[in-house]
Amino acid sequence: MKNSYLKLGAILVLVILSFQTNAQIVNIEAKRVAHVDSSEWYGRLNLAFNLVENGNSIVNLNGGTNLEYVKGRHWFLTLTNFNFVQVGKEDFINDGFLHFRYNYSINKVISYEAFTQFQYNEKLSLKLRWLLGSGLRFTLLNKENHNAHLGLTYMYEYNEETNPEIEFRDHRLSSYFSFAIRPFQNATLRSTSYFQPVLSDFNDLRLSSQTALAINLTKKLKFTTTFNITYDSRVPEGVVNTIYSFRNGIRWDF
């Protein structure tokens, strides 16, 4: 019974800390900075470690980096993220990714972008996923409080799965639509949806969507609510096709 409570507690901590690490698609649009000041560089680093010993050891380690560089029409983005949760000798989470993206602004509407990504997720039986893509990003709307973007790219994907131990290669369309609006003076709504079918079979696809609402309680304090959902038509045995979460929280900007 004691072990059961410890495992349940670890799962609850895991869900609170992060949902997106279980998703098949990394939401890059949510990582973009709305604006970059004159410094040309923007960076963020986070690292957390927790250890609980109560008959069973509970270890939680997670962290990541977000680094952007802007020079004229050129924009570079590097993202890393990893998560590890262990109860006793059992891993509840062991996943991570490395993403690199380059954008070149052709004009105010069209940008060229290229990207590569490495990803693993033990609980989804994903030993390795390597992505390589290239395409165009379109700015459909760009106003002070409202914007919308559409991305259309080709993506090559290599996968190694552990359950069962197989590998496969796919050529996919990787498309996304994102927008941000301010429905009220003190609220901002942001949403990003991805559609990634195999080019030779559109029934073999992945879908992912994230919608987040932030309400200003004060100048720096915000109430946030976020809904995530991911669907994959082809998953390893024992892995569910649809993963979703609904989260509420408070954010302090300083």
Order of alpha helices (4+ residues) and beta strands (2+ residues): alpha-beta-beta-beta-beta-beta-beta-beta-beta-beta-beta-beta-beta
